[in-house]
Amino acid sequence: MASMEPQASSEDQRSAELSTRLSRELGLRVPLASAGMGFVGLTDLAVAVSNAGALGVYGVGAEPPPVFAARIQAIRAQTSGP
């Protein structure tokens, strides 16, 4: 006889398989982090990775503190993830 219990979707099963202690503690859906590459890993990459459920990392190059602060605020405005 078929179970009346709701079945987990294949996406839920894949997420559970990819779960790590760190991903659970940070609230990540995917246990990945982008590399913080100065001059390459800028705000758009950090936002995209974070919005995809992984850990977005902003790469700081040789930027003056006001530029760095503005980019951090831009990231925070575009995502609520880590």
Residue, then its C-alpha position, 0 to 999 in steps of 0.5 A: m500500500a502506498s504511503m500517505e506521507p508527503q514525499a521529499s522532492s528530488e531537489d530536497q533530497r539533493s539539498a540534504e545530500l549536499s548539506t554540511r555542518l558549515s552550510r547548515e550553520l550559515g543557512l546555505r542551500v548549497p555548500l559552496a563559496s565563491a573565491g574572494m578574488g580582488f579585481v575579479g570577484l566583485t559585487d555582482l559575483a558575490v550577490a549572484v552566488s549568495n542569491a543562488g544559495a551559496l556563500g558569496v565572497y567579495g574580493v577586495g583589491a587595492e581600494p580606498p575604504p570609502v569604495f570598499a564600504a560602498r560596495i559592501q552596502a551595495i551587496r547588502a542591499q541586493t541580498s539577504g544571504p551570507 
